[in-house]
Amino acid sequence: MASTKSAPKKELAKPDTFDHKTRLAFDWTQFTLKIFVKASPQTVWKAWTDPQMLSSWFPVKGIIEPKAGGRIWLQFFRPEDTLDDIVISAVKGKKVVFPFGNHGEQVEVKVISHKGGTICQLTQSRMRTTARDKVYMHMGCRAGWVFFLTNLKAYLEHGLDLRSTDPKMTYREGFVNS
């Protein structure tokens, strides 16, 4: 005979901005992502700063001159997605900071030597905190960076490029690999 006792109701997570593990409020103005790559720090740095290597895993074409006042130019499939700006700061072989967004957002990329490879750490900061920006930045930009950091790893460790080559298959159409 089947039991008539119902399963206890599961309480749904309540949306809040408090991290119960660290006891800190969630910082909607930034996020940090890290990926371990089985490659030397010099190779990971070159993947960010050599135009040919950069274009093999990130934009269709690109330049990042790793010095304060250097040029950053990233051309994606759609002309409106092109970034042309000035590098904010850099420490050769270790860190580059550049604008990334229409409202003063910044990206900092750090290259950190680690046992058997390198940690590539990316922080996007100075993000606005309107409801729309929270969704756009923490879902859209974060998802994009997760893909591109994964593609960096695939490129450096296996020689693979996971990006779509079809200009009609971009993030604007919901594709994660563009």
C-alpha positions in Angstrom: 0.0 0.0 0.0 1.3 3.5 -0.9 2.2 5.8 1.9 -0.1 8.8 2.2 2.6 10.8 4.0 3.7 13.6 1.7 7.3 14.6 1.3 8.4 17.7 3.3 8.1 20.9 1.3 11.4 22.3 0.1 12.0 25.9 0.9 13.0 27.9 -2.1 16.1 30.0 -2.0 15.3 33.6 -1.2 17.0 36.1 -3.5 19.3 38.2 -1.3 22.8 39.7 -1.6 24.4 38.1 1.5 27.0 35.4 1.2 26.4 33.3 4.2 29.7 31.5 3.9 31.9 34.6 4.0 29.4 36.7 5.9 29.9 39.5 3.3 27.4 41.2 1.2 27.6 40.2 -2.5 29.4 42.9 -4.5 27.3 43.6 -7.6 30.0 46.0 -8.9 32.4 43.2 -9.9 33.2 39.6 -10.4 36.3 37.5 -10.6 37.0 34.4 -12.6 40.0 32.1 -12.6 41.2 29.3 -14.8 44.2 27.1 -14.5 46.1 26.5 -17.8 48.8 24.0 -18.4 51.1 26.6 -20.0 53.8 28.9 -18.8 53.0 32.4 -17.6 54.9 33.7 -20.6 52.7 31.7 -23.0 49.5 32.8 -21.3 50.7 36.5 -21.4 51.5 36.1 -25.1 48.0 34.7 -25.8 46.7 38.0 -24.4 49.2 40.4 -26.0 50.3 38.8 -29.4 47.7 39.8 -32.0 47.9 36.5 -33.9 47.5 34.4 -30.7 44.8 36.8 -29.3 42.8 36.4 -32.5 43.1 32.6 -32.2 40.8 32.4 -29.1 39.1 35.7 -28.4 38.2 38.4 -30.9 38.1 37.9 -34.7 41.0 40.4 -34.8 42.6 42.2 -31.9 45.4 44.1 -30.4 46.3 44.7 -26.7 49.4 46.8 -26.2 50.3 45.9 -22.6 51.3 49.4 -21.4 49.5 52.3 -19.9 48.2 54.3 -22.8 48.6 51.4 -25.2 45.9 50.5 -27.6 43.2 47.9 -27.1 41.3 47.1 -30.2 39.0 44.1 -30.3 36.9 43.4 -33.4 34.1 40.8 -33.1 31.7 39.7 -35.8 29.4 42.7 -35.6 30.9 46.2 -36.1 28.9 47.5 -33.1 30.7 45.0 -30.9 34.2 46.5 -31.7 36.1 47.9 -28.8 38.7 50.6 -29.5 40.2 52.2 -26.4 43.3 52.8 -24.3 44.9 50.4 -21.9 44.6 51.8 -18.3 47.6 50.1 -16.8 49.9 47.1 -17.1 52.8 45.3 -15.5 54.6 43.4 -18.2 54.1 39.7 -18.1 51.8 39.9 -15.0 48.8 42.2 -15.4 46.8 44.4 -17.8 43.8 46.6 -17.1 41.5 48.0 -19.8 38.1 49.5 -20.3 35.4 47.0 -21.2 31.9 48.4 -21.5 29.9 51.6 -22.2 29.7 52.9 -18.6 33.3 52.9 -17.3 33.5 49.1 -16.6 37.1 47.7 -16.5 38.7 44.4 -16.9 41.9 43.3 -15.1 43.7 40.2 -16.3 46.4 38.7 -14.1 48.8 36.0 -15.1 49.9 34.0 -12.0 52.5 31.3 -12.0 51.2 28.1 -10.4 52.5 24.5 -10.1 52.6 23.0 -13.5 51.1 26.0 -15.3 49.4 29.3 -14.9 46.3 30.8 -13.3 44.7 33.4 -15.5 42.5 35.6 -13.3 40.0 38.0 -14.8 38.1 40.6 -12.8 35.5 42.8 -14.4 34.7 45.8 -12.1 33.2 49.2 -11.9 29.9 47.8 -13.0 26.6 49.7 -12.5 24.1 48.1 -10.1 20.7 48.7 -11.7 18.5 45.7 -11.9 19.1 45.5 -15.7 22.9 45.9 -15.3 23.0 43.2 -12.6 21.5 40.8 -15.0 23.5 41.9 -18.1 26.8 42.0 -16.3 26.6 39.0 -14.0 24.8 36.8 -16.4 25.8 38.1 -19.8 29.4 39.3 -19.4 30.2 36.6 -16.9 29.0 33.9 -19.2 31.0 35.4 -22.1 34.2 35.5 -20.0 33.6 31.9 -18.8 33.5 30.8 -22.4 36.5 32.8 -23.6 38.7 31.7 -20.6 37.7 28.2 -21.4 38.5 28.8 -25.0 41.9 30.2 -24.0 42.6 26.9 -22.1 41.4 24.8 -25.1 43.6 26.8 -27.5 46.8 26.7 -25.3 46.4 23.1 -24.1 45.0 21.4 -27.2 45.2 23.9 -30.1 41.4 24.0 -30.3 39.2 27.0 -31.1 35.7 26.5 -29.8 34.3 29.8 -31.2 31.6 29.8 -33.8 32.8 31.1 -37.2 29.3 32.0 -38.4 28.6 35.7 -37.9 24.9 34.9 -37.5 25.6 32.7 -34.5 26.6 35.3 -31.9 25.8 35.9 -28.3 23.0 38.3 -29.4 21.3 35.2 -30.8 21.9 33.2 -27.6 25.1 31.3 -28.7 27.6 30.9 -26.0 30.5 30.3 -28.3 30.9 33.7 -30.1 
